[in-house]
Amino acid sequence: MKSNWKTLAIIALLSSFATLAAYNFLGLNKQDVIFNESAPTPAPTGRLAALTGPQSAPGDFTYAAEATTPAVVHIKTTITRTVRQQQIPDIFRDFFGDEFGRGGNSAPQRQRGQASGSGVIISQDGYIVTNNHVVQGADEVEVILTDKRSFKAKVIGTDPLTDLAVIQVNAKNLPSITLGDSDALKLGEWVLAVGYPLDLESTVTAGIVSAKGRRIGILDQNINQNEAKPEAPVEAFIQTDAAINPGNSGGALVNLRGELVGINSAIASATGYYSGYGFAVPVSLVKKVSADLVKYGNVQRGYLGIIPVELNSLKAQELGSKIGRGIYINEVVAGGASATAGLKKGDVIVKMEGQDVDSDAQMREIIGRRRPGDVIALTVNRNGDMRDFRVELRNRNGGRDIIKKSDNISASNSASSLGSLGADFEELTATDAKRLGVDGGVRVKKIREGKMSETDIEEGFIIVKANGKLVRSVKDLQTALTTTKEGEGLMLIGMYPNSSRMYYYAVPV
């Protein structure tokens, strides 16, 4: 991950205690997942020294630490990357012609590396929630429990837009965490972070809730710009000053009752190590995303069908709004959920589900907990008058049906194929092509997580051939990719703007 003054490195997750309630839903292939959820008990108030109660009630950090650590696991992954070696097999020249390899670059080879993070057991039958970035692109996933037992895990589903993933191990009667209520968290409330930082054994740190509903922009890199309808990430992090470091990713943020309130996901740091603040996905979102991943294989997202603008005094003046806080509706999508419900451009959403709403992050988090077909209550300020609406959320295609993973793939095949490369592309202008001495080409504008990040290709690389065919447009590149057989790899030839050499790369597909 690239660094600046708030470089974001990745972190931690869950915990358990309190009255148990079964949250049972039917999963994919008729699998059941059982969440332990806390009873709706009031959060402890007052100073830490005043936290007393009946026998076995949490009264200090030790209770939460002892209740939580057995359910937080160490995750080790093996990842294969593509690197260049010094010799080019003749088979490539036979296929692509004698010019292949003359640029001085070498044929890519695959090398294996390892990484580690944390995860939280959410059901006794082996479902574990972690961060997407912990398991993304992994060839093998190993889970190590606090009692030193080790299991191979399979990835059930991932969601880059919330940085969450669910994996499963083949085991029964595992210690699972109790899911708490992140909505009930108060600023200044004590929380613990539990995980495996810096490849250490299970580690517990303490801090307070510093802020809620925080957007930091770390997940923007996961937006697939090549999709016809790119989706926005859902960021409404819990900010805390509990010390977390690389390796805490996917670990638990818990309250003093030992209940999971968040999955630690990022830190704000100039060095990549703890500098004071960490960020966790709230458990309210974790419940919904993990349930969808187990049941459907992907996340079911509902859409309001608006273009929102978060208001402040300056924005309100610019837009001519009579109020300075809330979500201004800058555009209503024709035929969408909001248009059907009667919302209009210029309306300002001030409440959702009875909660005051004044930030885009908060709005997206509330909607992110719901599925297509769910009805959400809105209070809107329209020219000074308060009006209530009930909006039935739609799926990304404008319907109310659940979109299963297979449907998603087939509906966006051409977009997702380029998207799988994990890069944004732009066609060369005629001026740039003439300056570089080529007839045309496609520039790699930005590299994100994906197949291209596994190679040595750098941003700015100009593709002029793919699989031996000339590339003059993004459509040419798309055609080359869709005609590449699985396992063969996409062979790219091109140049960098400040070099006359030709470079050769193999991209796994």
N, C-alpha and C positions, 0 to 999 in steps of 0.2 A: 504494500500500500504506500502511495506517495505521501511525503511528509511536508507540512508547513507548520505554522505556529500552533495549529491545533490538529496535528496529525492524529488520526484515529486508529488505535490498535484494538484488538478484539478480546472479549472477556467472558462472563460467567452466568449461573442459573439457580434453581429451585429449593424447597424445603418442606417439612411436615410436622403437624400436631393438631390437636383440638378434636371436637366432636366430628365423627366421620359421617359423610353423606354420600350415597352412591350416585354418580353421574354416569349413566349407562347409555351408550348409543350403539347402533348396529354398524359394524365396520365393513370394509371391503372384504369380499369372500366370506361374509357372515362371521367375521371376527368381532368380538366384543372388546371394548376397552373400558376399564373402570377407573375413573378419576376419584381420588379422595379429596373431597372439598370440605372446607371448614364450615361450621355452623355460623350464622350471622351474629357473631358476638361483638360487642363494642370494643374498639381499640383501647389499649391501656392509655391512661392519661396521667399527667403529673410527672414529676421528676423520676429518674431511674431508681433512686433510693426508695421511692414510695411504692414501687411495683411489688406489692405483696399480695397474697391471695391464699386460697385454700391449698391444701397439700397437693402437690404435683402440678400446680399452675405455674406457668413461666414467670420467674421473678428476676432473672438476670440473663447474661449472655450464655451461660453454661447450658441452660435448658435447650435453647434453640440450637446451639452447636451440636449437642449430643443427639437431638431428635433429627437433625438434618443430614449430618455427614454420611450416614449409611446409604442414603438415597442419591448422593452425588458421586458420579463415576468419572474415571479418567478415560479419555478417548484418544487412541493413537491411530493415525491414518498413514497409509502408504500411497504415494502419488507418483505417477510416471510423467516425466517431462521430456520434451524433445530438445536435443542439443546437436550441434554440428560436430562431426568428426573430420578427419583429414583425407579420407579417400572416398571417391564416388564410384560405386559399382558400375560396370559397363552396361548393365541392364537398363539404367536410366538413360544412357546415351543412345541405346538401341531404340528406346521408346520415344525420346524427345529430340533426338538428333545430335549431331556432333557438337553443337554449340553448348549443350548442357554441361556445366561444370567448368567452363572456361573463365568464369568470373573469379575464380580463386576461392570460392566458398565450397564447403564440403557437404556431403550427404548427411542429413540428420539421423541421429540415433536416439534411442529411448533410454533414459536413466531414471532410476527410482530414488525417491527421497521420502523422508518421514516428517510428520508434523503431529502436534498434540493439542488437545483442548479438554473441555469438561462437558458433562451432560447430566441430566436429572431424570431419574426413574419416575415415570408418571403412572405406571400401572404394574401390578404384581406379576403380570404375564409378559413383562419384558420390553414394553414400549418406553423409549427414552427420548426426551426432547433436548435439542442442542441448537447451536447456531448453524445456519446454512454454510457459512464460510469455513466451519470446522470440517465438514465432510464433502464440500463441493469438489468434484473432480477426483475423489479418492477411489483407488482401485480396491483397497482393502480397509476395513474399519474394525478395530479391536477395542473392546470395552473391558476395563479392569475395575472390579469392585473394591471397596475398602477392605474386604476380607481376603484380597489377593486372587480371587477367582477371575479367570480371563475367558472372554467369549468373542467369537467372531460375530459381527453385526451386519445386518443388511439395511440399506437405506430405504425407508418406506416412502418418503416424499420430502421435497425441499421447497422453500418459498423465499426467493431472493428479495422480494419486496418487503418482507418483515425480518429478514435474516434469521429465519427459523427453519428447523428440519426435525423430522422424526425418524429414528432408527429403531431396530428391534433385535433383541437377542433371544435365543431359544432357551428360556429358563422360566421357572415358575416360583411363586411365593417369594418374590424379591421385595426388599424394603422400598416402598414407594412413598413419595412425598405428598403432603396435604396441600391442596391449592387454596390460597387465601383470597383476599379481596383487595386488588390494587386501587380501586376507587376509594376505599376507606383510608388509604394512607394519608397521613398528615405531614406537612412540612415540619422538619425537626424531629420526626419519629425515628427511633433507633432501628437500624437494619444491619444484617450480617451478610457478607459475601462469602460463599463457599465454593471452592474449586481446586484446580491443580495448576497454580501459576508457575511459570518458569521451569516446568517439568519436575516440580517438587511433589511430595506426597500431599494428601488432603490438607487444605489450609483454610482457616477461618479468619476473617477480618471484620471490624465493626466500624460503622459510621452512621450518619443520619441522612434522611431524605432531604436533599438540597433544593430540588425543584421537581415539578411534574409536567408532563405534556411538552417535553423539550424536543425541538427539531434541531439536528446538527448537520444534516445533509450528507451523512456518510453512505446512505443507501442509494443516493442518486446515480452512482456508478452502475447500479444493477438494472437501470432502465434500458430496455431494448429499443433503441431508436429506430431499428429497422422494421419494427412492427408497424402495421397500418394504424393501430391504436395503442401507442405506448402507454403503459400503466404507471401511475405515480406510486412511489414507495410509501409505506405507512410508518411514519416516525412520530411517536409521542412518548419519548423515553422518560423513565424515572432517573433523575440525576442524583447521585450519591457521592459522598466522600469516603466511603469504605474502600480501603486499598485493594485494587485489582490490577493484574498485570497480564501480558500475553500468556495464554494457557488457561486463564479463567474463562475464556470464551465458552459459552454454553452452560456455565455454572449457575448456581442458585443465588438469588437475592431473597432473603427471608426476613420476616418480622420476628419479634421476641417470643412469639408463640410457636416458632418453628414452621410457619406456613410460607409457602412460596408466594412471593409478590412480584417477582420479575426474573427474567433471564438476562444475565449480564452480557453485554454485547460489544461495548466500545469504551475507550478511554480518550480523554482530551489530553494530548501530550505532544511536546516538541521533540521528544527523544524516542517515543515508542514504549516507554515505561511509565509507571504511575507518577502523575504530577498533581494529583489532587481531586480529579473528578472522573467518575465512571458513569456509564449509561446502561440502563436495563430495559428490555421490552416488558411492558406491564403484563401481569398474568392474565388479565381480562382478555387480552389479545392472544396470548399463548394458548389458552383453553380452546378458543375458536379455531385458530390455525391448525393446531395439532389434531383436533377432532376431524377437521376437513381432510387433512393429509392421510389420516388412517382410513377414513370412510370412503373418500372419493379419489385419493391419489393426487389431488391438487386443491388449491384454495378456492372456495366459492365466494366471489366478491359481488356485493351489491353496489349499484351506482345510482346517484341522485340525478344525474343528467344535467349538471350545471357547470359553468366555468366560474369558480369562486375567487374572490379577492378578499384577503384578510385586511380589515379596516384598522386604521389609526387616524389621528386627527388630520394629518396631511393627505392621506388617501381619501378620506371622507370629503375634504374640501375639493380635491381634484375630481372626484366622481359626482359631486353634488349631493352627497348623502346627508340626511338630516341628523344622523347619529354617527358617532365616531368609533364604536366598538361593535363587533359582530362579523358575519361573513356576508359580504356584498355579492349578489348574484349578477355577474357581469354578462352572462349569456345563459339562456335556457336552451338545451338541446331539443330540437323539434322531435316530437313523438316520444321523448324520454319520460322518466318517472316524474320529474318535477313539472314538466309541461302538462302532463296528464292530470296532475293534482291541482293545477291552477296557479303555480308560482310564475312570477314574471321577472324580467330584467329590471334591476333597480331595487328589488326586495332585499332586505337584510335579515339573515337568519340570526336570531339572538338566543334561541334555546333549541336543544335537541333532546328528546326524551326527558324533558323537565330540567336539564342541566343548562346553565348559562354557557354559551359558546362564544369565544372571542379570538380563537386561533385556528388556522387551517389544520395544524397538526392534531388538535383536539377533535375537530370535526371528522377528519379521516380515521382517527382511532375509534370513534363511536360507530361510524359506518362500517369499519373493518371488522367489527364483531358480528356483523349480520350477513345474511345470505339473500340472493335474489328471491323475491316473493315476500320477504319480511316487510312489515309496515313500520315506519318510523314517524314519530310525532315531532312536528316542527312548530316553533312560534316565530313569526316573521313580522318585522316592522315594515309596513308599506305606507310611505308618505306620512309617517307619524302615527298611524293606527296599528295596533297589535292584532294579528290574525293567527289563528291556529290552522294547521294543515296536517293531513295524514298522507304520507307518501309511500307508495309500494315500490320498493327498490327493484331495479331490473338487472339482468346480467349484461355483460359487455356487448352482447348481440342485440340488446333491446328487449329480450324476452324475460320470462320468469322461471324458466327451467334451470335445473342443475346442469352445469357443463362438466362432463367427466373428462379425465385427462386425454383419453383417446379422441374425444370430440374436439378438444382444444388443438391437438396436433394436426388433425386432418383439416380443420377450418383455417389454419394459418400456416400451411405447409411451406409455401414459397417464402413467407416472411421469416419463419422460424429457422429455415435452413441457413440463410445468411446470418441470422441472429445467433446461431450456435457457434459461429466463429468468434463471437465476443468482441466485435469491433464495429466502428462506424466508418462508412466509406463515402468518398465524394469523387466525382469524375473530374479529370484534368480539364482546365480551360484550354481553348485553342492557343492562347498566348503562352501558357506554361508548357504545353506540349511542344510548341515550336522552339522555345528556349532550351528545352531538354533534348531536343533532337529526336523526338518520337512522334508517332502518328496519333497517339492518345494513350490513355491509361486510367487507372483507378487508384486514388491515394487512400492510404490507411489513415483516417483522420484521428481516431481515438481507439485505444485498446482497453477493453474491460476484462472481466473474468470470462474465460471461454477457451476454445481450441487454439486461437491465435496466441493467447498469453502463454501457452506451453512451448512456443517456439522462441527464436531469437529475433523475430520481426519487431521492429521499432516503429513508433508513430512517425508518419511522414513517408513511409515506404510506398513506392509507386509500382503497382502491379501492371505489367505489360503483357504477360502470358500466364495462362492457367491451364494446366494439363496439356501443354503444347499448343493451345489455341490463343489467338490474339484477344486481348481484353481492351476494349475501348469504352465500355460503359459498365455500370453496376449490374445491368441486366446480363451482360456477357459473363461476369463473374458468377452471378446466380446460376446461369445455365451450366457453367463448368462444375459448380458444386453439386447441383442436383443430378448430374450425370455421372458423378464419382461414386463408385461402388464402395460400400462400407468395408473398411479395413485397408483400402488401397492408399488413401491419403490424397490430398489436393496439392499438386506440385505447382509452385508459384515462381515466376521469374520476374525480376524487376530491378529498380534502382532507387537510390536516395538522391534528393535534390542536389546535394553538394559533392556528388561522386559520379564519375563516369563508368565505374565498375558495375557489372551485372551481378546480382545476388540471387541465390537459389534457396528456396525453403520448401519443406514438406510439412503440410498441416494435417494432423490426424482428423479423420471425420468418422 
